[in-house]
Amino acid sequence: MKTYQNQTFDQERALYGSDGIAVTQCRFDGPADGESAFKECRNVTVKDSFFNLRYPFWHDHHLSIESCEMTPLCRAALWYTRDVTITHTKLHGIKALRECDQVRMQGCDIVSPEFGWSSRDVEMTDTSAESEYFMFRGERLHFRNVTLKGKYSFQYITDSLFENCNFDTKDAFWHAKNVVVKNSVIRGEYLAWYCENVTFDHCTIIGTQPLCYCKGLKLIDCQMVDTDLSFERSQVDATLTAPVDSIKNPRSGIIRVPAVGEIIWDDPQAAGEIVVNGLRWNHN
């Protein structure tokens, strides 16, 4: 394996097409302002290095990135790359990950609008993220202990699992399909509209108008805080552990809740049932 250590690269495609290299304590920065340093590479290990140039990791295969920094000028850092492990790394450029497969991330710091679009088989652990349109159209995501602050997150994702996470993000999980969220806190407005076969298991849900126009929605022992106009036109099976501000026109299914501030029935097609502290309510 060829090694590069304590070097600075600023030329276009500096290490293009390399196979079997180890890069340590290097800088990708300088007046030549070259792009695509590692494009079309294979079997690459990068440690303790600094990235201040665009598009460094495109069309790579079998890549390891450890303890690196990618600045806001490092735009679109990883695209079309397969089998990549990223640990203890700052990813601070826009669109840092897109159209990638088999991605494992641990202990990372993400500040990147439009992160993760159309990426598949992404495992993320012990990571913090700040992003808009985070993981748009992602497939087979598995997140554990991830903290997120953003907007419009997890839209159109499929076949995914989230455990012990903390999300502060409006319009999350819109049009999501076949998703399970466990032991997590989700803050934001308009949670998971138009989703299908999504389960929230022992979660805390905070914010206005959640869970509307859903199909196959399930809540298991969840707490809902400051949630008004909930479940409008949804097909739902929910067991809630705390009072809800208001529930509006569930389309079908059953909602079990200890107390509710208001039940709104003004849609003749609302056929759901609400059980409040053992008492059953429906539109009729």
PyMOL commands that set and color helices and strands:
alter all, ss='L'
color gray80, all
select strands_A, chain A and resi 2-5+8-9+19-24+27-28+42-47+50-51+57-58+61-66+69-70+78-79+82-87+90-91+97-98+101-106+109-111+120-132+139-151+158-163+166-170+177-182+185-187+196-201+204-206+217-225+235-240+244-248+252-257+260-264+273-276+279-282
alter strands_A, ss='S'
color yellow, strands_A
deselect
rebuild
show_as cartoon
